[in-house]
Amino acid sequence: MPMKPNSGVWGALMGACKKHNNIELGKEAFDNMLALEPLDSRNYLSLSNMYSSAGLRKEASEVRGLMKKRSVIRIPGSSCIEHEKRIHRFVSEEEISKKLEELVKKVRGSGAWARTEFVLQDVDDEEVREDMINKHSEKLAIAFGLMVSANLRMPLVITKNLRICGDCHEFAKVVSRLEGREIIIRDTKRFHHFSNGSCSCRDYW
């Protein structure tokens, strides 16, 4: 590169490593991100997610332990959606609504199983892990958007303060197909345009 890579460049490399399961190079990218931003919780969560995606639960747990040891404060995930000129904000782990429960059952019933490897807490009970991942803020925002807006021509536009996890990404794809509704989610990395069961990122983000 003609210039020194910043945290955005290292983050993009780490995302590619997660996609292609290159743990060794991903760890190197994390170390460089950490040198630039040692207290940014998103760097640690990216590494933890990469380990979780690879089935390395022990390593993912060690990353979370490192966060506690270094007093790194985790940014709670939140998502926002606009309705009638008002911004509605949803925070992870808010009480799940009846609409979201119905939506989750519909999505899981279509054959899309919960990807509980993206649960960051140290929980062994699979049912508890699935319940936790079903409460992610973007799912709440999607459920709210479907509940208050019946206009199928109007896409649901959601902003997310963290990177969307793999389960929520799959969830949005399936909902866009089942509900016949376009969903646009802007996370910290890019825009995701979900339509008819697929995403504009082609599952690469």
C-alpha positions as CSV (number, residue, x, y, z in Angstrom):
1,M,0.0,0.0,0.0
2,P,1.2,3.5,-0.7
3,M,0.1,4.6,2.8
4,K,0.1,3.1,6.3
5,P,-3.0,1.0,6.9
6,N,-5.5,2.4,9.4
7,S,-8.0,0.6,11.5
8,G,-10.5,0.5,8.7
9,V,-8.1,-1.3,6.4
10,W,-7.2,-3.8,9.2
11,G,-10.9,-4.3,9.9
12,A,-11.7,-5.0,6.3
13,L,-8.9,-7.6,6.2
14,M,-10.2,-9.2,9.4
15,G,-13.7,-9.4,7.8
16,A,-12.2,-11.2,4.9
17,C,-10.3,-13.6,7.2
18,K,-13.6,-14.4,9.0
19,K,-15.3,-15.1,5.6
20,H,-12.5,-17.4,4.5
21,N,-11.7,-18.9,7.9
22,N,-8.1,-17.6,8.0
23,I,-7.7,-17.5,11.7
24,E,-4.0,-16.8,11.8
25,L,-4.1,-13.8,9.5
26,G,-7.2,-12.6,11.2
27,K,-5.4,-12.6,14.6
28,E,-2.5,-10.6,13.0
29,A,-5.1,-8.0,11.7
30,F,-6.6,-7.8,15.2
31,D,-3.1,-7.2,16.8
32,N,-2.6,-4.3,14.4
33,M,-6.1,-2.9,15.1
34,L,-5.4,-3.2,18.8
35,A,-2.2,-1.2,18.5
36,L,-4.2,1.7,16.9
37,E,-7.3,1.5,19.1
38,P,-6.6,-0.5,22.2
39,L,-9.9,0.3,24.0
40,D,-12.3,0.0,21.1
41,S,-14.6,-2.9,22.0
42,R,-15.6,-3.5,18.4
43,N,-12.1,-4.8,17.7
44,Y,-12.4,-7.4,20.4
45,L,-15.9,-8.4,19.3
46,S,-14.7,-8.8,15.7
47,L,-12.0,-11.3,16.9
48,S,-14.5,-13.1,19.2
49,N,-17.0,-13.4,16.3
50,M,-14.3,-14.8,14.0
51,Y,-13.4,-17.4,16.6
52,S,-17.1,-18.2,17.2
53,S,-17.8,-18.6,13.5
54,A,-14.9,-21.1,13.3
55,G,-16.4,-23.0,16.2
56,L,-13.6,-22.0,18.6
57,R,-15.8,-21.2,21.6
58,K,-12.9,-21.4,24.1
59,E,-10.8,-18.8,22.2
60,A,-13.9,-16.6,21.8
61,S,-14.4,-16.8,25.6
62,E,-10.8,-15.9,26.2
63,V,-11.2,-12.7,24.1
64,R,-14.1,-11.6,26.3
65,G,-12.0,-12.4,29.4
66,L,-9.3,-10.1,27.9
67,M,-11.8,-7.3,27.6
68,K,-12.7,-7.6,31.2
69,K,-9.1,-7.7,32.3
70,R,-8.3,-4.5,30.3
71,S,-11.5,-2.8,31.4
72,V,-12.7,-2.4,27.9
73,I,-16.4,-1.3,27.9
74,R,-18.6,-3.1,25.4
75,I,-20.8,-0.8,23.4
76,P,-24.4,-2.1,23.5
77,G,-25.9,-2.9,20.1
78,S,-28.7,-0.5,19.0
79,S,-30.7,0.0,15.9
80,C,-32.8,2.9,14.7
81,I,-35.7,3.0,12.3
82,E,-37.8,6.1,11.2
83,H,-41.6,6.1,11.3
84,E,-43.8,9.2,10.7
85,K,-40.8,11.5,11.0
86,R,-39.8,10.1,14.4
87,I,-36.7,8.0,15.1
88,H,-37.3,4.9,17.1
89,R,-34.3,3.3,18.8
90,F,-34.0,-0.3,19.9
91,V,-31.4,-1.7,22.2
92,S,-30.3,-5.3,22.4
93,E,-32.0,-7.4,25.1
94,E,-35.1,-5.2,25.4
95,E,-38.2,-7.2,26.1
96,I,-39.1,-9.1,23.0
97,S,-42.4,-8.1,21.4
98,K,-45.2,-10.4,20.3
99,K,-44.6,-9.4,16.7
100,L,-41.0,-10.4,16.9
101,E,-41.9,-13.7,18.5
102,E,-44.3,-14.4,15.6
103,L,-41.6,-13.4,13.1
104,V,-38.9,-15.5,14.7
105,K,-41.2,-18.6,14.6
106,K,-42.0,-17.9,11.0
107,V,-38.4,-17.6,10.0
108,R,-37.3,-20.6,12.0
109,G,-40.2,-22.5,10.6
110,S,-38.9,-21.8,7.1
111,G,-35.8,-23.8,7.8
112,A,-33.4,-21.0,8.9
113,W,-32.0,-22.2,12.2
114,A,-30.6,-19.8,14.8
115,R,-26.8,-19.3,14.5
116,T,-26.1,-19.3,18.2
117,E,-22.3,-19.2,17.7
118,F,-22.8,-15.4,17.4
119,V,-23.9,-15.2,21.1
120,L,-21.0,-13.5,22.9
121,Q,-21.9,-14.3,26.4
122,D,-20.6,-17.4,28.2
123,V,-23.8,-19.5,28.1
124,D,-23.9,-23.3,27.5
125,D,-27.7,-23.8,27.3
126,E,-28.6,-23.8,23.6
127,E,-32.2,-22.6,24.2
128,V,-30.9,-19.6,26.3
129,R,-28.4,-18.8,23.6
130,E,-31.1,-18.8,20.9
131,D,-33.4,-16.6,23.1
132,M,-30.5,-14.1,23.5
133,I,-29.7,-13.9,19.8
134,N,-33.4,-13.5,19.0
135,K,-33.3,-10.2,21.0
136,H,-30.7,-8.4,18.9
137,S,-31.7,-4.8,18.2
138,E,-32.0,-5.1,14.4
139,K,-34.6,-7.9,14.8
140,L,-36.6,-5.7,17.1
141,A,-36.4,-2.8,14.6
142,I,-37.5,-5.1,11.7
143,A,-40.5,-6.4,13.7
144,F,-41.5,-2.8,14.6
145,G,-41.2,-1.7,11.0
146,L,-43.4,-4.5,9.8
147,M,-45.9,-3.8,12.5
148,V,-46.4,-0.1,11.9
149,S,-46.0,0.1,8.1
150,A,-48.1,-2.0,5.8
151,N,-46.9,-0.4,2.6
152,L,-45.0,-3.1,0.8
153,R,-43.5,-0.6,-1.5
154,M,-41.7,1.2,1.3
155,P,-38.5,-0.5,2.4
156,L,-37.6,-0.7,6.0
157,V,-34.5,1.5,6.6
158,I,-32.5,0.6,9.7
159,T,-29.2,2.0,11.1
160,K,-27.1,-0.2,13.4
161,N,-24.3,1.1,15.6
162,L,-22.3,-2.1,15.4
163,R,-21.5,-4.6,12.7
164,I,-24.5,-6.9,12.0
165,C,-24.0,-10.5,13.1
166,G,-24.4,-13.5,10.9
167,D,-27.6,-14.7,12.4
168,C,-29.3,-11.2,12.0
169,H,-28.0,-11.0,8.5
170,E,-29.6,-14.4,7.6
171,F,-32.8,-13.4,9.5
172,A,-33.2,-10.2,7.4
173,K,-32.7,-12.2,4.2
174,V,-35.4,-14.7,5.1
175,V,-37.8,-12.0,6.3
176,S,-37.4,-10.0,3.1
177,R,-38.5,-13.2,1.2
178,L,-41.3,-14.3,3.5
179,E,-42.8,-10.8,4.0
180,G,-42.1,-9.6,0.4
181,R,-40.4,-6.5,1.9
182,E,-37.1,-4.8,1.1
183,I,-35.0,-4.1,4.1
184,I,-32.0,-1.8,4.2
185,I,-29.6,-2.0,7.1
186,R,-26.7,0.4,7.5
187,D,-24.1,-1.0,10.0
188,T,-20.6,0.2,10.8
189,K,-19.2,-1.4,7.7
190,R,-21.6,-0.9,4.8
191,F,-25.2,-0.8,3.5
192,H,-27.0,-4.2,3.3
193,H,-30.0,-4.2,0.9
194,F,-32.1,-7.3,1.5
195,S,-34.6,-8.2,-1.2
196,N,-36.4,-11.5,-2.0
197,G,-34.1,-13.6,0.2
198,S,-30.7,-12.2,-0.8
199,C,-28.4,-9.3,0.2
200,S,-26.6,-6.8,-2.0
201,C,-23.3,-7.8,-0.2
202,R,-23.7,-11.3,-1.4
203,D,-22.9,-12.5,2.1
204,Y,-19.5,-10.9,2.1
205,W,-19.0,-8.1,4.6
